Amino acid sequence: MSLALPEPAVTVRTGWLTRADCSLDEFRDCVEQATTPADYPLADSIERNVPIYSTTMRAALAEGRTREVQTELAHALLEGPGIAVFEKAWQDTTVIDRATDAYNQLLAEQRAAGIKQGDHFAAPGANERLWGALEKLAVRFPDVFADYFANDIIPLVATAWLGPNYQIIADLNVVNPGGKAQSPHRDYHLGFMEQDLAAHFPAHVHQLSPFMTLQGAVAHCDMPVETGPTMYLPYSQRYVPGYLAAELPEFREYFDEHYVQLPLTKGDAVFFNPALFHGAGSNHSTDVRRMANLLQISSAFGRALGSVDRTRISSALYPTLLKRRQERVPDTALHNVIAASAEGYPFPTSLDRDQPVGSLNPESQAELVWRALREKWPQPQFEDALRAQAARKLTH
């Protein structure tokens, strides 16, 4: 069965954009659309214009219809509302609980050290951030990391939007009771620039930028609307001048009047196009520390927002991965963990020192990890190979 979808409406623009190109009337025409169930037959429901995926999608995956599922997801992210919700993305919520306990320990250590982490788009003190949570979890709690990132929904959506060899970073966000909402914004790349700088990039790069990353959020607690789950404006990712419009008062006022919020339960996940207008909501509860693990997934061809020592992560995880393989954990789960931790793309490198042998490309770090697991290397041999590979990428 092939999935029939409407013809794409996106056309590539050339030239340069200015604030004069930002028209609220055109923005309204772009976002004031209805999401119909007929366009998303693998969704279980449509809530406030957002497709909700659960049992129907999993049944299709069990039947081997992965590409059909991914085609529908990519359409939702590009031409559709720009967002999709996955109920029970972590079907075993004890995995979420263990990760929450680990993150809380890391947050407590951060507070005890007197470190106060701020936020890009919220007032100081409104929330707590654990920057570099991916690396910190892997190094301190490798067993938890391996179980958490064995998840199958992350690679499903990431590959649908970015293709293989994507790179994940994760930064934990906790919005405390009384925490105020973020201002509406778009995300990295162009969304993390001043407007004047963003305007120097040609219009076709404004359209390219969202294809370099995928945004995600994993609910680590139940999030009724009063706790302030993320506010979204469906279809706003389709508006080409949106990176310049996001800070204009009339567009922010429109966002405030038309955004949607969806309650989440622990273990749910949301993925959205980074060009979607969005922002964390205000936590009006008195007792819920709204905790979400924010995932930024980068194309193999892009640059991630945060720097991560993937050699260190791979070394820390290897004993756990080796044990899991000896315990006959499915290879797909192990591959998911490796994709979330190791460098999956072999470039950039020094082609003087890291020459491909028998292939177009040198071996990637992820391929090295998998080779070591297959051949059951001891830890010292694996670490030597990791260091040697890292050294070959240097020019001297």
N, C-alpha and C positions, 0 to 999 in steps of 0.2 A: 504494500500500500504506500503510495506517495502522498505527501502532504501538499495540498493545493493552497497557495497563499496569494494574496493580492500582489500585483506588480509593484515593485518598489517606487516610492514617490520621491526618494532622495536623488537629487542631481548635484553634481560637483560644481561649486562656484569657484570662479577665478577672481583675481583682483584682490583688493583689500577692503576690510570692513571698518567703519567708524561708528561712533555713537549715533550719528544721524541715520544709520541703517536700522536702528532699533525702534520698531513700531509696535506699540501695545496692541493695536488692532490686528496686525499680522500675527502677533504672539497669541492672541485670543483664538484666531482662526486655526492656529497650529494645535493648541492644547485642548480646545473645547470639542472633543471627540468622544465617542462611545466605544468601549471595548465590547465586542460581541462574542458570545460563546462559540459561534460558528468558526471564528478565526483561530480559536485555541481549543480544539477538540480534546487535547490531552490534559487540559486543566480540569480540576474537579469543580471549580466554581469561578465566578468573576465577582470580586468584592471591590466596590468603589473604583471600578475601571481597572483593577489589577488582577491578573490571573493567579489563581492559587493552585499549586501542584501538590499531589499526594498519591493516592492509590491508583488513579488512572494512568499517570505517568509511569509509576513503578511496574504496573502490569505490562505496559508497552515495552519497557526495558527488559522485563523477564522474557518477552517474546522475541527479543533480539532487534527491536526497532529503535536502536540507539540514535541513528542518524535522523530518523524522523522526529524524535524528541528534540534533538539538538537544533534541527532546522526551525522547529516551532519556537524554541527558546531564543534563538538568534533573531528571529523576526520580532518577537516581543520586545527585545532589548533595542533593536534598531528602529523599526517602523511602527511598532506598537507602543504601549504605555511606557516602555523603558525600564520596567521593573517586573520582577516575578518573585512570588513568595513560595517557599517550600515547607510545607507542614511536616513535622517530624523528620527533618533532614538528618538529625541524629536520632535514630529510632530507639537506641539504648541511651536514655538520659543519664544513666550512672556515669557514662563517659564525660558528659558535660559537668556533672557534679564534681568529679575528680579534678577536671581542669579548673573549675571555679575555685576549689580548695587550694590548688597550686597557685593560681593567680592571686588569691587573697593573701597567701603567704608572701608572695613577691611584693604586693602592694604594701603590706605591713612593714616589710623590711625597708621599702622605699620611704615610707613615712617616718620610720624610726631614724633613718639617716638624714632626715630633714629636707628631703628632696620633694619639691612641689612641681608637678608637671602641668603645664598649661595646655591650651587647646587652640586650634587654628581660628575657629569661628564662634567661640563662646567667651563670656566674661570670665576673668580669673576667679578660681575658686568654685565655679559652677559644677565642675566635675573632676574626676581623677583619671589620669592617663598612665598606662604602663607602656611606654614606648619600647619598641624592640621586643614585644612579648613573644614573638615567634622564637627568637634565639634564646631568650631567657628560659622559656618553657623547655626547649629541647635540651639545653645544657643541664638544667637543674632537675628536670622531671622527664627523662627520655621515655620512660614507659607510658606516661600520660600522653606525651606528644604522639607517640606511635599509634596509640589507640584513637586519639582525637583526629589525626589527619589521615587515618585509614578510610575516612568517610568518602562515600562514592558520589555525593552530590557536588562537592567542590570540583573534581575533575570533569564531571559531566558538563557543568555550566561554563567553567573556564575554557575547556576545549571548544565548546560551541561558539564562544565569543572570540577567543584569542588563538586557537590552535594549540598544538603541543608545545612542550618545553617552556611553559609559562613559569613565572616566579612569584611566590607568595611572600608578602610581609603581613604581619598581624600586629595590631596595637589595641590593647584593651582599653575600653572606655566605660567609666562608671559615672552615671549622673545621679547625684545624691538627691534626697528629698529637698524640694525647694529650688533645685537647679534650673536655671533659666534656659530658654530655647536658644539654639544657634541662629544666626542670621542665615537666610536662604543663600545657597551658593551652588556652584558646580565644582567638581573635583579636579584633581591633577590630570593632565599637565597644565593646560592654559588656565584652569580655575585657580591655580596657586600662583598667579602672577598679578601684578598691578595691571589695571586696564590699559594704561598707556603702552606697556610693554607687549601685552597680548595683541594690541592693535597693529603691531609691527609684523606679526605673522600673517601671511596671506590667507585668504578665505578658505582655500582648500585645506590648509593645515588646521584651521578651526574645525573642519569636518573630520580630519584625520585623528586629531587628539583623542577622541573617545575610544577609538579602536586600539589604543595602546594599553588601556587598563580596564579592569572590571572591578567594581566595588561590591563588597559583600558585608553582611553583618550576621552574626550568630547570637541568638538569644540565650543568655546564660541564666535567665530567670523568666518567670511569667511577666509579660508586659501589657497589662491593660492600658487603655488609652490615657487614663489619668496619670500614668507614670511617664508619659511623654515619648512614646516610640517615634521613630524618625518621621518627619513630615515630608511628603513627596508631592510633586506636581506632575501627574502622568502626561506624557507626550511632550513635555518641555524640552527633552533632549533633541527633538527634531528641529528646534529653532536655531538656525545657523548663527545669527549674531548673539547667541545667548551668553557667551563668555563676556561680552561687553555690556549686555543688558542686566546681568545678575545684580549689579550694585546700584542700578538706577532706581530712584524712589518709587516710581509708578509701577515698576515690575515687582518690587518687593511688596508693595501694597496689594497688588493682584495676587501674589503668592499667599499672603496672609489671609486673603478672603476665599481662596479656592483649594488650598492644599488638602491632602487626605492623610489620615493616619490609620494604620491597621494594627489591632492588637496581635501580639505574638505570645506563644507559649514556649516554655523552655525546650530547646532543641530545634526550634524553627530557624530557618535561615531566609534572608532576603538578599537577592543579587540585583544590581541595577547599573544601568549605563552611567558612567561618571559625568556625562553632560546633563543628567536629569537635575532639575532644580530641587534641592532638598535641604534639610537641616534637622538636627536633633530637636525634639520637642521639650517643653517645660515639664519637669517632674512635679506634679501637683500632689503626689502622695505624701504621707507623713512617715512612712516606714519602709519604703522600697528603694533599695540601692539598685537602680536599673543598670545592669551589667550586660554589655555586648562586646563581643570580640570582633573588631573591625578588620576585615580582610581587604587588602589591596593586591590584586593579582595583575601582574604585568606581562605583556607580550614578550616573547623571546627577543623581539626586535626593538624593545623599548628600554627605558631607564626607570628603575623603581624609585619610589620616593625615599625610602629608608635604606640605609646600608646594613647589610647582614653578613656576618662571617660564616659562609656556608661550609667552609672547610672545618671550622670548629664545630658547627652543628652536625655535620656528617660524621665526624670522629666521635662525638658524644652519643649519637644515635646508633652507631654500628653494632655495639654489643646487643642492644635490644632487638635490632632488625635480624641479626644472626640467630638469636634465640627464637624469635618468632618464626623464622624459616625452618628451624629445626623442629618447631612445634607444628609445622605444616599449616601455618596461617596462609590463606590464599595469596598467590602471587599478585593478584590485582590489588589487594589491600597494601601489600608491601610497596608496590609501584606507586600507589597514591601517596604514601608517606615519603618516598624518595622524591617524588615530584614536588612535594611541599617543602622540602628541606635542601636538597642538593641543587647545584647549578645544572640546569638541563640543556643549556646552549653552550657550544664549545668556544664561542667568540665573545669578546676580543681575546686574542692570544698573539704570541710571537711566532710567526710562521717560520722564522729561522730555527727556533728551538722546539716548537711543538708541531712538527709537520705531520700531516695525515699520512697514514700508511695503509694502503689497500682500500681507501675510502676517500670521499670528497672532503671530509672534515676530521679533525683530530677527535679523540675520545672525549666526551663531556664528563663532568664530575659525576653526574647521575649514572652514566653508563659505567663508570669505574666502580661506583658503589654496588651496582647490580652484579658486575663481574666478580667482585670480591665475595659477595654473598653466594653466588652460584658455586664458586670454587672453594668456599669455606675458609677464607684467609683468616689467620689469627690477627688480633688487633694490631700488634706491632707492624706486621707486614702491610696491613691496610693503611696505617698512619704514614708509613714510609712512602707508599705509593701516592697518597694524597698530597704530601709535601712535595714530592718530586713533580707531580702534575702542576701544582701551583707555581713551582719554580720555573717550569718550562714556559709559562705564560708571560714571564718577565723578559724584558729586552736585554737585561744584563744581570 
